[in-house]
């Protein structure tokens, strides 16, 4: 590095011209690399990145936004920062969008419309290139802001009617129906649903309704018993809910859970009480968490397409930004994973 550049770096902000000079390219080439790295040759890109790393250059995104009317950031709002399901989706999005020079602004709503609205208002003030929201349920003001922003919007993790723009996800109602149908096909006749935060988690509520419909369709006039664990630590809440359920309804022989953490809590409580899973009570969850196939018995579950949703959302965002044709509704589907917690010996003995 020249002495002149060293002096400038120590006293002033490093500029794009400094990077261009050190990389021996034009400033416009540096700008193109920062905006569209795939449109710069690998050789030039390597030189430019080396110069950026050497100088510690940080692009002035606001200056670029004034010229392009958009920053190279994508606003993303998820219901929870601690839920590994959403973390996998966001991680995949960041990898794909980051390779194209975009960064994510991440916020969480805690399943509250007012919190989502506040995050959307803040993110829109940064002139994002696109917005990504979780689900289809938003406040009237959130919908108004996004409709007036002229910013591409992708709603993920759900399918339904009246989307804001592009929709990427799967049917949670179908998930619930599949869960209950699986237990019925395994021989269960008296099925319950244990969920959490059903008053605010619209997707869990849809899974509950799907399970109830399967019970009505396949077991006639039978009705599924529904228990909402509410808020708090899910495994502990599920343990209490399971205890209350078998105390008030000792003939229950199958339980659908709104997520695998609840399944784990109930499984642990069943084992403490000497209740055999699946022979006495069969169980199925949702999420296919890392521990789900490691429990004893292993947990039957539904695998949601976490990474697939992230990739589809990222590609949809890029196509919308570039003005390319884009499907408005993308159904990623889901996968039933039957494991030991629902596969009874009597059923397995008749398997082909």
C-alpha positions as CSV (number, residue, x, y, z in Angstrom):
1,X,0.0,0.0,0.0
2,X,1.4,3.4,-0.9
3,X,2.3,5.9,1.8
4,X,-0.3,8.3,0.4
5,X,-3.1,5.7,0.8
6,X,-1.8,4.9,4.3
7,X,-2.0,8.5,5.3
8,X,-5.5,8.9,3.8
9,X,-6.7,5.8,5.6
10,X,-5.5,7.0,8.9
11,X,-7.2,10.4,8.7
12,X,-10.2,10.0,6.4
13,X,-12.9,7.5,5.3
14,X,-11.6,5.1,2.7
15,X,-13.4,5.8,-0.6
16,X,-14.4,3.7,-3.7
17,X,-11.7,5.6,-5.6
18,X,-9.1,4.3,-3.1
19,X,-10.2,0.8,-3.7
20,X,-10.2,1.3,-7.5
21,X,-6.7,2.7,-7.4
22,X,-5.3,-0.1,-5.3
23,X,-7.0,-2.8,-7.5
24,X,-6.0,-1.0,-10.7
25,X,-9.6,-0.8,-12.0
26,X,-12.1,2.0,-12.6
27,X,-14.4,3.2,-9.8
28,X,-17.3,2.1,-11.9
29,X,-16.0,-1.5,-11.9
30,X,-15.7,-1.4,-8.1
31,X,-19.3,-0.1,-8.0
32,X,-20.5,-2.9,-10.3
33,X,-18.7,-5.5,-8.2
34,X,-20.4,-4.2,-5.0
35,X,-23.9,-4.1,-6.6
36,X,-23.7,-7.1,-8.9
37,X,-20.7,-9.3,-8.1
38,X,-21.7,-12.0,-10.6
39,X,-21.3,-9.5,-13.5
40,X,-17.6,-8.9,-12.8
41,X,-15.0,-11.5,-13.8
42,X,-13.6,-13.7,-11.2
43,X,-10.1,-12.3,-11.7
44,X,-11.2,-8.7,-11.3
45,X,-13.5,-9.6,-8.4
46,X,-10.6,-11.2,-6.5
47,X,-8.4,-8.1,-7.0
48,X,-11.2,-5.8,-5.9
49,X,-12.0,-7.8,-2.8
50,X,-8.4,-8.0,-1.9
51,X,-8.2,-4.2,-2.1
52,X,-11.4,-3.9,0.0
53,X,-9.9,-6.2,2.6
54,X,-6.6,-4.4,2.7
55,X,-8.1,-0.9,3.0
56,X,-11.0,-2.0,5.3
57,X,-13.4,-0.3,2.9
58,X,-17.0,-0.1,4.0
59,X,-19.5,0.9,1.2
60,X,-21.7,3.9,1.9
61,X,-25.1,2.2,1.3
62,X,-27.0,5.4,1.9
63,X,-25.1,7.2,-0.8
64,X,-26.0,4.4,-3.2
65,X,-29.6,4.4,-2.0
66,X,-29.8,8.1,-2.9
67,X,-28.8,7.3,-6.4
68,X,-30.8,4.1,-6.8
69,X,-33.7,5.0,-4.5
70,X,-33.1,1.6,-2.7
71,X,-30.5,0.3,-0.3
72,X,-29.1,-3.2,-0.9
73,X,-30.8,-4.6,2.2
74,X,-33.8,-6.9,2.5
75,X,-36.1,-6.4,5.5
76,X,-37.2,-9.7,7.1
77,X,-39.6,-10.2,10.0
78,X,-40.0,-13.6,11.6
79,X,-42.2,-14.5,14.6
80,X,-39.3,-15.8,16.7
81,X,-35.5,-15.4,16.9
82,X,-35.0,-18.6,18.9
83,X,-37.0,-21.0,16.8
84,X,-34.6,-23.1,14.8
85,X,-37.2,-23.6,12.1
86,X,-37.1,-19.9,11.1
87,X,-33.4,-19.7,11.7
88,X,-32.7,-22.3,9.0
89,X,-34.9,-20.4,6.6
90,X,-33.1,-17.0,7.3
91,X,-29.7,-18.6,7.1
92,X,-30.4,-20.0,3.6
93,X,-31.8,-16.6,2.5
94,X,-28.7,-14.8,3.7
95,X,-26.4,-17.2,1.8
96,X,-28.2,-16.8,-1.5
97,X,-28.9,-13.0,-1.2
98,X,-25.4,-12.3,0.3
99,X,-23.8,-13.8,-2.7
100,X,-25.6,-11.2,-4.8
101,X,-24.5,-8.3,-2.5
102,X,-27.6,-8.0,-0.3
103,X,-27.8,-8.1,3.4
104,X,-30.7,-8.9,5.7
105,X,-32.3,-6.6,8.3
106,X,-33.8,-9.0,10.7
107,X,-36.6,-8.3,13.1
108,X,-39.0,-10.5,15.1
109,X,-42.7,-10.0,15.9
110,X,-43.2,-12.4,18.8
111,X,-46.4,-13.4,17.0
112,X,-47.8,-9.9,17.6
113,X,-49.2,-7.8,14.7
114,X,-48.2,-4.6,16.5
115,X,-44.6,-5.7,16.8
116,X,-44.5,-6.7,13.1
117,X,-46.0,-3.3,12.2
118,X,-43.3,-1.5,14.1
119,X,-40.5,-3.5,12.4
120,X,-42.0,-2.9,9.0
121,X,-42.2,0.8,9.6
122,X,-38.6,0.9,10.7
123,X,-37.3,-1.2,7.8
124,X,-39.2,0.8,5.2
125,X,-37.5,3.9,6.4
126,X,-34.2,2.4,5.2
127,X,-35.6,2.1,1.6
128,X,-35.1,-1.7,1.4
129,X,-34.9,-3.5,-2.0
130,X,-37.6,-5.9,-0.7
131,X,-39.5,-7.0,2.3
132,X,-40.1,-10.6,3.6
133,X,-42.8,-11.3,6.2
134,X,-43.8,-14.6,7.8
135,X,-47.4,-15.6,7.2
136,X,-50.5,-13.8,5.9
137,X,-51.9,-12.2,9.0
138,X,-50.9,-8.5,9.3
139,X,-52.4,-5.4,10.8
140,X,-54.3,-3.0,8.5
141,X,-51.5,-0.4,8.8
142,X,-48.8,-2.9,7.9
143,X,-50.7,-3.8,4.7
144,X,-51.3,-0.2,3.9
145,X,-47.6,0.7,4.4
146,X,-46.4,-2.1,2.2
147,X,-49.0,-1.5,-0.5
148,X,-48.0,2.1,-0.7
149,X,-44.2,1.4,-0.6
150,X,-43.8,0.0,-4.1
151,X,-41.4,-2.5,-2.6
152,X,-41.5,-6.2,-3.6
153,X,-43.0,-8.2,-0.8
154,X,-42.7,-12.0,-0.2
155,X,-44.8,-13.7,2.5
156,X,-43.4,-17.0,3.5
157,X,-44.2,-20.2,5.5
158,X,-47.9,-20.1,4.7
159,X,-50.4,-20.5,1.8
160,X,-53.7,-18.8,1.7
161,X,-55.8,-16.1,0.1
162,X,-55.3,-12.3,-0.3
163,X,-51.4,-12.2,-0.4
164,X,-49.7,-8.9,-0.6
165,X,-47.5,-9.9,-3.5
166,X,-45.6,-13.2,-3.7
167,X,-46.4,-16.2,-1.5
168,X,-44.0,-19.1,-0.7
169,X,-44.9,-21.8,1.7
170,X,-47.2,-24.8,2.3
171,X,-50.6,-25.6,3.7
172,X,-50.6,-25.9,7.5
173,X,-54.2,-27.1,7.4
174,X,-53.0,-30.0,5.2
175,X,-50.2,-30.7,7.7
176,X,-52.7,-31.0,10.6
177,X,-54.9,-33.3,8.5
178,X,-51.9,-35.5,7.6
179,X,-50.8,-35.7,11.2
180,X,-54.2,-36.9,12.4
181,X,-54.8,-39.2,9.5
182,X,-51.5,-40.9,10.1
183,X,-52.5,-41.6,13.8
184,X,-55.9,-42.9,12.6
185,X,-54.3,-45.2,10.1
186,X,-52.1,-46.5,12.9
187,X,-55.2,-47.5,14.8
188,X,-55.9,-44.5,17.0
189,X,-59.6,-43.8,17.7
190,X,-59.5,-41.0,20.4
191,X,-57.2,-38.2,19.3
192,X,-56.2,-35.0,21.0
193,X,-54.3,-31.9,19.8
194,X,-51.8,-30.2,22.1
195,X,-50.5,-26.8,20.9
196,X,-49.1,-23.6,22.2
197,X,-50.0,-19.9,21.7
198,X,-52.9,-20.9,19.5
199,X,-54.5,-17.5,20.1
200,X,-51.7,-15.8,18.2
201,X,-49.9,-18.4,16.2
202,X,-52.1,-18.6,13.1
203,X,-50.1,-21.4,11.5
204,X,-50.4,-23.6,14.6
205,X,-54.1,-22.8,14.7
206,X,-54.4,-24.0,11.1
207,X,-52.7,-27.3,11.9
208,X,-55.1,-27.7,14.8
209,X,-58.1,-27.2,12.5
210,X,-56.7,-29.6,10.0
211,X,-56.4,-32.3,12.7
212,X,-60.0,-31.6,13.8
213,X,-61.2,-32.0,10.2
214,X,-59.4,-35.3,9.8
215,X,-61.0,-36.6,13.0
216,X,-64.5,-35.6,11.7
217,X,-63.9,-37.0,8.2
218,X,-62.3,-40.3,9.2
219,X,-63.9,-41.0,12.6
220,X,-67.4,-39.8,12.0
221,X,-68.8,-37.8,14.9
222,X,-65.7,-38.0,17.0
223,X,-64.2,-34.6,18.1
224,X,-60.5,-34.0,18.8
225,X,-59.8,-32.7,22.3
226,X,-57.7,-29.4,22.0
227,X,-55.4,-28.2,24.7
228,X,-53.5,-24.9,24.4
229,X,-50.3,-24.8,26.6
230,X,-50.2,-21.0,26.3
231,X,-46.9,-19.2,26.8
232,X,-43.7,-20.3,28.6
233,X,-41.2,-23.1,28.3
234,X,-42.8,-25.6,25.8
235,X,-41.4,-28.9,27.1
236,X,-42.5,-28.1,30.7
237,X,-45.9,-26.8,29.4
238,X,-46.4,-30.0,27.4
239,X,-45.6,-32.2,30.3
240,X,-48.3,-30.4,32.4
241,X,-50.8,-30.5,29.4
242,X,-50.2,-34.2,28.9
243,X,-50.8,-34.9,32.6
244,X,-54.1,-32.9,32.5
245,X,-55.2,-34.7,29.3
246,X,-54.7,-38.2,30.5
247,X,-56.3,-37.3,33.9
248,X,-59.4,-35.9,32.3
249,X,-59.5,-38.2,29.3
250,X,-57.8,-41.4,30.2
251,X,-59.0,-43.1,27.0
252,X,-57.0,-40.9,24.7
253,X,-54.8,-43.1,22.4
254,X,-53.3,-40.6,20.0
255,X,-51.9,-37.0,20.3
256,X,-51.1,-34.5,17.6
257,X,-48.6,-31.8,18.7
258,X,-48.1,-28.4,17.1
259,X,-44.3,-28.8,17.3
260,X,-41.7,-31.3,18.3
261,X,-40.7,-29.6,21.5
262,X,-44.2,-30.3,22.8
263,X,-43.9,-33.9,21.7
264,X,-40.6,-34.2,23.6
265,X,-42.1,-32.9,26.8
266,X,-45.1,-35.2,26.6
267,X,-42.9,-38.2,25.7
268,X,-40.7,-37.6,28.8
269,X,-43.8,-37.3,31.0
270,X,-45.3,-40.5,29.5
271,X,-42.1,-42.4,30.3
272,X,-42.1,-41.1,33.9
273,X,-45.6,-42.5,34.3
274,X,-44.9,-45.8,32.6
275,X,-47.2,-45.1,29.7
276,X,-46.0,-46.9,26.6
277,X,-45.5,-44.9,23.4
278,X,-46.9,-45.8,20.9
279,X,-48.7,-48.9,22.3
280,X,-50.8,-46.9,24.8
281,X,-50.6,-43.5,23.2
282,X,-49.2,-42.7,19.8
283,X,-47.6,-39.3,19.1
284,X,-46.7,-37.1,16.2
285,X,-45.2,-33.7,16.1
286,X,-44.2,-31.0,13.6
287,X,-40.7,-29.5,12.8
288,X,-38.3,-32.5,12.5
289,X,-35.9,-30.9,14.9
290,X,-32.4,-32.2,15.4
291,X,-33.4,-34.3,18.4
292,X,-36.5,-35.8,16.9
293,X,-35.0,-39.0,15.5
294,X,-32.7,-39.4,18.5
295,X,-35.3,-39.8,21.3
296,X,-36.4,-43.3,22.4
297,X,-38.8,-43.9,20.9
298,X,-37.9,-41.7,17.9
299,X,-40.6,-39.0,17.3
300,X,-42.8,-39.2,14.3
301,X,-43.1,-35.7,12.8
302,X,-43.7,-33.6,9.7
303,X,-40.7,-32.1,8.1
304,X,-41.4,-28.5,6.9
305,X,-39.2,-27.4,4.0
306,X,-37.1,-24.9,6.0
307,X,-34.1,-24.5,3.7
308,X,-36.3,-24.9,0.6
309,X,-38.5,-22.0,1.6
310,X,-35.4,-19.8,2.3
311,X,-34.0,-20.6,-1.2
312,X,-37.3,-20.0,-2.9
313,X,-37.9,-16.7,-1.1
314,X,-34.4,-15.5,-2.0
315,X,-34.8,-16.4,-5.7
316,X,-38.2,-14.8,-5.7
317,X,-36.8,-11.6,-4.2
318,X,-34.0,-11.5,-6.8
319,X,-36.4,-12.0,-9.7
320,X,-38.7,-9.3,-8.4
321,X,-35.9,-6.8,-7.9
322,X,-34.7,-7.5,-11.5
323,X,-38.2,-7.0,-12.8
324,X,-38.4,-10.6,-14.1
325,X,-41.6,-12.7,-14.3
326,X,-42.3,-14.4,-11.0
327,X,-44.9,-17.0,-9.8
328,X,-47.2,-15.4,-7.3
329,X,-47.9,-18.6,-5.4
330,X,-45.2,-21.2,-4.7
331,X,-46.3,-24.4,-2.8
332,X,-43.1,-26.1,-1.4
333,X,-45.0,-28.9,0.2
334,X,-44.0,-30.9,3.3
335,X,-42.9,-34.5,4.3
336,X,-44.5,-37.0,6.7
337,X,-41.8,-38.8,8.7
338,X,-43.3,-41.9,10.4
339,X,-41.1,-43.1,13.3
340,X,-41.4,-45.2,16.4
341,X,-43.7,-42.9,18.4
342,X,-46.6,-43.6,16.1
343,X,-45.8,-47.0,14.5
344,X,-47.4,-49.6,16.8
345,X,-46.2,-53.2,16.7
346,X,-49.6,-54.4,15.5
347,X,-49.4,-52.0,12.6
348,X,-45.8,-52.9,11.8
349,X,-46.6,-56.6,11.8
350,X,-49.0,-56.1,8.9
351,X,-46.6,-53.9,6.9
352,X,-45.5,-55.4,3.6
